[in-house]
């Protein structure tokens, strides 16, 4: 089968995010769950109106049906894994991003608290996003299932996967603990780059 979409390679080994995220969790999440969305999309898209379009365009424009579900999940997972790096080596937000964070939330810690509250309170499965609107203001958004910021006209800045496969092996039903342990893994250099352009 000719691959139209490919899950990007990780910038680290499965065990590099431990103990915050175990090798088993990373391997299962990346090689089973995330990969399956790309595999399904590669089977579904050929011969449809979506053939020849980028993953970004499909994730933004397809809103219902199997192609929308798999494109949304593939794109979301790509964003999630891109922003992770081994703990204790993460860069701090750029001055520009920190200014936006403080303008929008009051402080960096307040933003993290907003993200955690949104993640803990999201009913069922989905994603929590830090997004930027057309006026450059940041906000936290809860999106269900395969939904993503592109469908709402927002620029994606950061995401938290709150589907159970992202944390259940390590934290069981303690979603809040997963969120607390996620912060040291965030590569703020990548996050900061997303507000440019």
C-alpha positions in Angstrom: 0.0 0.0 0.0 1.3 3.5 -0.9 1.5 5.5 2.3 -0.1 8.9 2.1 0.5 9.8 5.7 3.3 8.7 8.0 3.5 8.9 11.8 6.6 11.0 12.5 9.4 9.3 14.3 9.8 10.0 18.0 12.6 12.3 19.0 13.4 9.9 21.9 13.4 6.2 22.9 10.3 4.6 24.5 12.0 4.5 28.0 13.4 8.1 27.9 10.3 9.7 29.5 10.3 7.4 32.6 9.4 7.6 35.4 6.8 10.3 34.4 5.7 8.2 31.5 6.7 4.5 31.3 8.2 2.8 28.2 5.2 0.6 28.1 2.8 3.6 28.0 4.9 5.4 25.3 5.2 2.2 23.1 1.5 1.3 23.4 0.4 4.9 22.8 2.7 5.6 19.9 3.1 2.3 18.1 -0.4 0.9 18.6 -2.9 3.8 19.1 -1.3 6.6 17.2 -0.1 4.3 14.4 -3.5 2.8 13.9 -5.0 6.2 13.1 -2.4 6.8 10.4 -2.9 3.2 9.1 -6.7 3.6 8.9 -6.4 7.0 7.2 -4.1 5.5 4.6 -6.8 2.9 3.8 -9.7 5.3 3.8 -8.4 8.3 1.8 -7.5 6.8 -1.6 -10.2 7.4 -4.2 -12.0 10.0 -2.1 -12.2 13.8 -2.3 -9.5 14.0 0.4 -6.9 12.2 -1.7 -4.0 14.6 -2.4 -4.7 16.8 0.6 -2.4 17.3 3.5 -3.1 15.9 6.9 -3.6 19.5 8.2 -6.2 20.2 5.6 -8.1 17.0 6.2 -8.0 17.4 10.0 -9.3 20.9 9.6 -12.0 20.3 6.9 -13.3 16.8 7.5 -15.8 17.0 10.4 -17.8 13.7 10.4 -17.3 10.1 9.5 -14.3 7.7 9.6 -11.9 9.9 7.7 -12.6 12.8 10.0 -12.2 10.6 13.1 -8.9 9.1 11.9 -7.5 12.4 10.5 -8.3 14.2 13.7 -6.7 11.6 15.9 -3.6 11.2 13.7 -3.1 15.0 13.7 -3.7 15.3 17.4 -1.3 12.5 18.2 1.3 14.0 16.0 1.1 17.3 17.9 1.2 15.5 21.2 4.3 13.5 20.6 6.1 16.4 18.9 6.0 18.4 22.1 7.5 15.8 24.4 11.1 15.4 25.5 13.0 13.6 28.3 12.4 15.2 31.7 14.5 17.8 33.4 15.9 19.1 30.1 12.9 21.1 28.9 13.4 24.6 27.8 11.3 27.4 29.4 8.8 29.3 27.2 10.3 32.0 25.0 9.9 35.6 26.2 7.2 36.1 23.5 5.2 33.1 24.7 5.7 33.9 28.3 4.3 37.4 27.6 1.2 35.9 25.9 0.7 33.5 28.8 0.9 36.3 31.4 -1.3 38.5 29.4 -3.9 35.8 29.0 -3.8 34.0 32.4 -1.9 36.3 34.7 1.0 33.9 35.3 2.6 30.7 34.0 1.4 28.8 37.0 -2.2 30.0 36.5 -2.0 28.7 32.9 -0.8 25.3 34.1 -3.6 25.2 36.7 -6.2 26.1 34.0 -4.9 23.3 31.7 -5.0 20.8 34.6 -8.5 21.7 35.6 -9.7 21.4 32.0 -8.0 18.0 31.7 -9.3 16.6 35.0 -12.9 17.8 34.3 -13.2 16.7 30.7 -15.9 14.1 30.7 -15.0 11.0 28.7 -12.3 11.0 26.1 -10.7 13.8 24.3 -8.0 16.5 24.3 -7.3 19.7 26.2 -5.6 22.4 24.1 -3.8 25.7 24.7 -4.8 27.7 21.6 -4.3 31.2 20.2 -7.0 33.2 18.6 -6.7 35.7 15.7 -6.1 38.5 18.2 -3.1 36.7 19.8 -4.9 35.8 23.0 -4.4 32.3 24.5 -7.2 30.2 26.0 -7.7 26.7 27.2 -10.2 24.5 25.2 -11.7 21.1 26.0 -12.4 19.1 22.8 -14.1 15.8 22.6 -12.9 12.7 20.8 -11.1 13.6 17.5 -12.0 17.3 17.5 -9.1 19.7 17.1 -8.4 23.5 17.0 -8.1 23.7 13.2 -11.8 23.0 12.9 -12.5 26.1 15.1 -10.1 28.5 13.5 -7.7 28.5 16.4 -3.9 28.1 16.2 -2.8 25.1 18.3 -0.1 25.8 20.8 -0.1 22.8 23.2 -2.2 19.7 23.8 -2.9 17.1 26.5 -4.2 13.7 25.5 -6.8 12.7 28.0 -7.8 9.5 26.4 -7.2 6.7 28.9 -4.6 5.0 26.7 -2.3 8.0 27.3 -2.0 7.4 31.1 -4.0 4.4 32.4 -1.1 1.9 32.5 0.9 4.3 34.7 -1.8 6.1 36.7 -5.0 4.1 36.4 -7.8 6.5 37.0 -5.6 9.3 38.6 -5.8 11.7 35.7 -4.6 14.6 37.8 -1.4 12.8 38.7 -0.7 12.1 35.0 -1.1 15.8 34.3 1.3 16.8 37.1 3.9 14.4 35.8 3.4 15.6 32.2 4.8 19.2 32.8 8.5 18.2 33.1 8.2 16.4 29.7 6.9 19.4 27.7 9.5 20.9 25.3 8.8 24.6 25.6 11.0 25.3 22.6 8.6 23.4 20.4 5.6 25.1 22.1 7.1 28.5 21.6 7.7 27.8 17.9 4.0 27.2 17.4 3.0 30.8 18.1 5.3 32.1 15.3 4.0 32.7 11.8 
